[in-house]
Structures are given as structure tokens and as C-alpha cells.
Amino acid sequence: MDTVEARPGFLSSMRLLWAVVIVAVVGAALFAAFRFLYNPLAELPKDFRALFTGNALAEQYEFTGSALDEFRGLARADGTVLHESVSLPDGGAVAIVSIPGKAQYMVGVIGIDDTFTPLHTDSRQIAGLSVTNGIALFSVLPAPASATYAVAKAEAPENDVVEEGSAEGPVEFDTPSEEPSAAESGTRVMLADIDTGETWDLGLGMSAHFHPDGSTIVAVSTAGVIQMNPVMGERRLLLAYPTEGGAISPDGRIAALRTSESAFNVYDISARPTPVGIIHSDEVISDITFIDDVHMLARTMDGTSVYTLSPKGVGKLVARIPFVTQ
């Protein structure tokens, strides 16, 4: 039987072809690994919602992996729209819902059978929900529930008196005489007992969160950072820092307070307030929010900028995330 001997030139060509294929595959794998390891968005939560409330109007955006898309809520079977929720151990959840076509927001409990039991109903927007030890914390904003983009006219400010801590003990502190910003003059901090349905109005404050001490609540005021003890009925000034706005991290440890139209000073407020850095942008920052305990989202004209608050570099610009164009 005749045999056909492979030509040396043919073998060389095949070897070269396989070498090219192997190099291409390895190169693609290395490029993918490089993009994964050095992708600035890789360190962020895979999916998150950014809640902006600094302009007296609650606006939510959902992270798509590369951009922020406006989130208008999820339709429920009972006809309400779900905006925020926190899961409970029994399988239910505490939630903020609204009624389409009716100027009404509600905070309540969704049972395991999906029934909704209201705890608080308001004709204004409700946002910023968190739950600890059976107590729901949320804010009632001055914007009416029917608002979409227009910011509601600020309500008349209250004469709020807080206490400023000192080495000698608390002393009375009056808020500045100038008119508060639109956000503070109407945004109120509220509590609700999930079991009893009892609610408490703690007064004015923005970006309210439970403090790490486990018994108090911290919020931003035009006078600085206020600390509220709902059991004792006390309000004191934890950090005196006149500001036009700011935000507090979800764990209640970090406060970012506006110092100019494009900069925020950052403080650790877990114990005695301590400055830890500054966030600065080349653009005007219209609003800020936290997406987790160590990443802040600064909103500008062209999109958003993510800044890290971790010890490796407080105020470091991590990434820029655009908004989805409608």
C-alpha cells in the first residue's frame, strides 16, 4: 500500500498556525484577567441602588454594571409600588410603598403572605429605610408624594434646639439664625416600632442612620452632625460644622459634610469625631450618597464619581459611572 509522506513545509505551517492560536487564546485570557483585576468597578457591589435625597426629593438609580438607570419602583400585586425594603428574619419585610395616582407614601410590614400592614402614611415622600432590633428608621422629605422631578417649596423651619457635648457636660446650642437649606427645613427623621406600630417624630435631619453605639441615631443638620437618643428624648450636636448638606454612611460611622460646591470633608463619627480626609471634584457636586460603608457616590452634571473612604485612600477617585440616557 502506498503511503504519502508529509512535506516539511506543510508541518511547519501547521505548527505555526497552532502557535498563533495558542498565543491568541493565552493573550485573550490574560487580557480578560487584567480587565477583571484592574477594572475600577470590580470593587463595587455587583448590584446596588443609589438613593439621592439631598435636594429634598428622593431619586433612586439602579446600577446596571456600567451605568446608573433611574429606578421608579416595582409594581406589587395589590397595586402599590415598592421603593425600598429590608428583609425580616421571619421571611417578611419592612417596606416603603406608594400608591400610583394618589399622593401617598407608606411605611409598613409585608407579611409572608404578601399582605401589607401600614405603620406610617404620609402625603410626602418617604425614603432612607433601615431596620435594627425591630425598629424602622426612615425620613419624610418635603417633596410631595406626587412629585417626580420638581423640588417642593421648603416648609417654614422650626426653632430646633440641640445640645452640644463638651468635657464639662452638655450645653445648650441654638442652630444658626440663617435660613436652613431646603432639604433640612422639611426632611424629618421618623421611627416606627414594627411590633406595636407606634411611631415617633425625632425632628429635622438628613441622611439619618443608626449609630454604632446601638442606642442613638445620627443625622446631618445645617449645624453639623446631630445625635438623637429616642429613649431619652435627647438631641445633641455631635459635631459642630455649619454645612449646606452631606451624607452619613449606612453603618453610621462616617459623615461627609459639604465644605464648598465641589468638596466635602470626611469625619469618623463612630466615637469622638475625627477628620479623616476630603473628597474633591473638578466639577460641581449637586448631591452625594453612600452605596455601601466605604464608597461614596458624588453626583455631577455629567454623571457620578465614586470615591473610596477605605483606609487605603480616603477621598480617592475610584471610577466614574454615567447615567443611562432616556
C-alpha positions in Angstrom: 0.0 0.0 0.0 1.4 3.3 -1.0 2.0 5.9 1.8 2.0 9.7 1.5 4.9 11.4 3.2 4.0 14.8 4.8 6.0 17.6 3.4 8.2 19.5 5.8 6.8 22.8 4.6 3.2 21.6 5.5 4.2 20.6 9.0 5.9 23.9 9.6 2.8 25.7 8.5 0.6 23.7 10.9 2.9 24.3 13.8 2.9 28.0 13.1 -0.9 28.0 12.9 -1.2 26.2 16.2 1.3 28.5 17.8 -0.7 31.5 16.6 -3.9 30.0 18.0 -2.3 29.3 21.4 -0.8 32.8 21.7 -4.2 34.3 20.8 -6.1 32.2 23.4 -3.5 33.0 26.1 -3.5 36.6 25.2 -7.3 36.9 25.4 -7.2 35.1 28.8 -4.6 37.5 30.1 -6.5 40.5 28.8 -9.7 39.3 30.4 -7.9 38.7 33.7 -6.2 42.1 33.5 -9.6 43.8 32.9 -11.2 41.9 35.8 -8.3 42.7 38.2 -7.9 46.3 37.3 -11.5 47.2 36.4 -12.2 50.1 38.8 -15.9 49.0 39.1 -14.9 45.5 40.2 -14.5 46.6 43.8 -18.1 47.9 43.9 -21.1 45.9 44.8 -22.3 43.9 41.8 -25.8 45.4 42.0 -26.8 48.4 44.1 -29.3 51.2 44.2 -28.2 54.8 44.8 -30.6 56.9 46.7 -30.2 60.7 46.4 -32.2 62.8 48.9 -30.0 65.9 49.4 -32.2 68.1 47.2 -35.4 67.5 49.2 -36.5 64.9 46.6 -35.9 61.2 46.7 -34.4 59.8 43.5 -33.2 56.3 43.1 -30.9 54.8 40.5 -30.0 51.2 39.8 -26.5 50.1 38.8 -26.6 48.1 35.6 -22.9 47.0 35.8 -21.7 50.0 33.8 -24.2 52.8 34.3 -27.0 54.1 36.6 -30.5 53.7 35.4 -33.5 55.5 37.1 -35.4 53.2 39.4 -39.1 54.1 39.8 -40.1 51.1 41.9 -41.5 47.7 41.5 -45.2 47.0 40.9 -46.9 44.8 43.6 -50.0 42.6 43.2 -52.0 44.9 45.5 -51.5 47.9 43.1 -48.8 49.6 45.2 -45.3 50.4 44.1 -42.4 49.1 46.1 -39.5 51.6 46.5 -37.4 50.2 49.4 -37.4 47.1 51.6 -35.5 45.4 54.4 -35.9 41.7 55.0 -37.0 40.4 58.4 -36.0 37.1 60.0 -39.5 35.7 59.7 -39.5 35.9 55.9 -41.4 39.2 55.8 -40.0 42.7 55.1 -40.3 46.3 56.2 -41.0 48.4 53.1 -41.7 51.8 51.6 -44.5 51.8 49.0 -46.5 54.4 47.2 -50.0 54.4 45.6 -49.9 55.3 41.9 -52.2 58.3 41.0 -52.6 59.2 44.7 -50.3 61.4 46.7 -49.5 58.9 49.3 -46.4 57.1 50.6 -46.5 54.4 53.3 -44.0 52.6 55.5 -45.2 49.2 56.6 -44.7 45.5 57.0 -45.1 43.0 54.2 -46.0 39.6 55.7 -45.0 36.2 54.3 -48.4 36.1 52.6 -47.5 39.4 50.8 -50.1 41.4 52.7 -49.1 45.0 53.6 -49.7 46.4 57.0 -49.0 50.2 57.2 -47.1 51.8 60.1 -46.9 55.3 58.8 -48.8 57.1 55.9 -47.8 60.5 54.5 -48.6 62.8 51.6 -44.9 63.5 51.2 -42.1 61.3 50.0 -40.6 58.7 52.4 -37.1 57.3 51.8 -33.9 56.1 53.5 -35.3 52.9 55.2 -33.2 50.9 57.7 -34.2 48.4 60.4 -32.5 47.5 63.7 -33.9 45.4 66.6 -37.4 45.7 65.5 -37.3 49.5 64.9 -37.7 51.0 61.5 -35.8 54.3 60.8 -36.9 56.4 57.8 -37.1 60.0 56.6 -40.1 62.0 55.4 -39.0 64.5 52.8 -40.6 67.9 52.0 -41.3 66.8 48.4 -44.9 65.8 47.9 -45.6 62.2 47.0 -46.8 63.2 43.6 -43.5 64.9 42.7 -41.2 63.4 40.1 -38.6 65.9 39.3 -39.7 69.3 40.7 -38.4 70.0 44.2 -41.1 71.1 46.6 -41.1 74.5 48.1 -39.4 74.4 51.5 -41.6 74.5 54.6 -41.1 77.0 57.4 -38.2 75.9 59.5 -38.6 75.0 63.1 -36.8 76.5 66.1 -34.7 73.5 66.7 -32.6 73.4 69.9 -29.9 70.7 70.3 -27.2 70.2 72.8 -23.5 70.3 72.1 -21.3 67.9 74.0 -18.3 69.1 76.0 -15.9 67.9 78.6 -17.9 69.7 81.3 -21.2 68.2 80.1 -23.8 69.1 77.5 -24.6 72.8 76.9 -27.5 74.4 75.1 -26.8 75.1 71.4 -29.0 77.1 69.1 -28.9 76.4 65.4 -27.6 79.2 63.1 -30.0 82.1 62.6 -29.8 81.9 58.8 -32.5 80.0 57.0 -31.8 76.3 56.7 -31.4 74.6 53.3 -34.5 73.3 51.5 -33.5 69.8 52.4 -33.2 70.3 56.1 -36.2 72.6 56.6 -38.6 69.9 55.6 -36.8 66.5 56.0 -37.8 64.8 59.2 -36.4 61.7 61.0 -39.0 59.1 61.9 -39.0 55.8 63.9 -41.6 53.1 63.9 -41.9 50.0 66.2 -42.6 47.1 63.9 -44.4 45.1 66.5 -46.6 47.7 68.2 -47.0 50.1 65.3 -46.0 53.1 67.5 -44.2 55.9 65.6 -42.0 58.8 66.8 -41.1 62.1 65.0 -37.5 62.9 66.0 -37.4 66.3 64.3 -35.3 67.7 61.5 -32.3 65.8 60.0 -30.9 64.5 56.7 -29.3 61.1 55.9 -30.3 59.5 59.2 -28.7 56.2 60.3 -28.3 54.2 63.4 -25.1 54.9 65.3 -22.6 52.1 66.1 -23.3 52.7 69.8 -26.6 50.8 69.3 -28.8 53.3 71.1 -28.7 56.5 69.1 -29.3 57.9 65.7 -27.1 60.3 63.7 -28.1 62.7 61.0 -26.8 65.8 59.1 -28.0 69.2 60.1 -27.0 72.7 58.9 -25.2 73.0 62.2 -23.2 69.8 61.7 -23.9 66.2 62.8 -26.7 65.7 65.3 -27.1 62.7 67.6 -30.6 61.7 68.8 -31.5 59.4 71.7 -35.1 58.4 71.2 -35.4 56.7 74.6 -34.1 59.7 76.5 -35.7 62.2 74.1 -32.4 64.0 73.6 -30.8 65.8 70.6 -27.2 66.9 70.9 -24.7 68.3 68.4 -22.1 65.5 68.0 -20.0 67.6 65.5 -20.3 71.3 65.1 -19.8 72.0 61.4 -22.0 74.5 59.6 -22.8 72.9 56.3 -25.2 73.1 53.3 -25.6 69.3 53.2 -23.9 66.0 53.5 -24.4 62.2 54.0 -23.7 59.6 56.6 -22.6 56.0 55.8 -25.1 53.1 56.4 -23.1 51.9 59.4 -23.3 55.4 61.0 -19.5 55.6 61.3 -18.6 58.2 58.6 -20.0 61.6 57.8 -19.2 63.6 54.7 -20.1 67.3 55.1 -20.2 69.9 52.3 -17.4 72.5 52.6 -17.9 74.0 49.1 -19.8 73.4 45.9 -17.3 70.8 44.9 -15.8 69.4 48.1 -16.8 67.5 51.3 -14.8 67.0 54.5 -15.0 63.4 55.8 -15.2 62.6 59.5 -15.1 59.4 61.5 -18.0 59.8 64.0 -18.0 56.4 65.5 -16.6 57.8 68.7 -15.1 61.3 69.1 -15.5 63.0 65.7 -12.1 62.9 63.9 -11.3 64.3 60.4 -10.1 61.5 58.1 -9.9 63.2 54.7 -11.5 65.2 52.0 -13.5 64.5 48.8 -12.8 67.0 46.0 -14.1 67.2 42.4 -13.2 69.4 39.5 -17.0 69.6 38.9 -19.9 71.0 40.9 -21.3 68.2 43.1 -25.1 68.6 43.3 -25.7 65.7 45.7 -23.9 62.8 47.4 -24.8 59.4 48.8 -23.2 56.2 50.1 -23.6 53.0 48.1 -22.0 51.0 51.0 -20.0 51.7 54.1 -16.8 52.6 52.2 -17.9 54.0 48.8 -19.5 57.4 48.2 -21.3 58.5 45.0 -21.0 62.1 44.0 -23.5 63.4 41.5 -22.3 65.9 38.9 -23.7 67.4 35.7 -22.1 64.6 33.5 -22.8 61.6 35.8 -21.4 60.3 39.0 -18.0 59.8 40.5 -17.2 57.0 43.0 -14.8 57.9 45.9 -13.4 55.4 48.3 -13.5 56.0 52.1 -11.4 53.0 53.0 -8.1 53.4 54.9 -6.1 52.7 51.7 -7.0 56.1 50.4 -9.8 58.3 51.8 -11.2 60.5 49.0 -9.5 58.6 46.2 -11.5 58.7 42.9 -12.2 55.1 42.0 -14.4 55.3 39.0 -16.9 57.4 37.0 -20.4 56.0 36.3 -22.6 57.6 33.7 -26.4 57.8 33.8 -28.4 55.8 31.3 -29.8 58.3 28.8 -33.5 58.1 28.3 
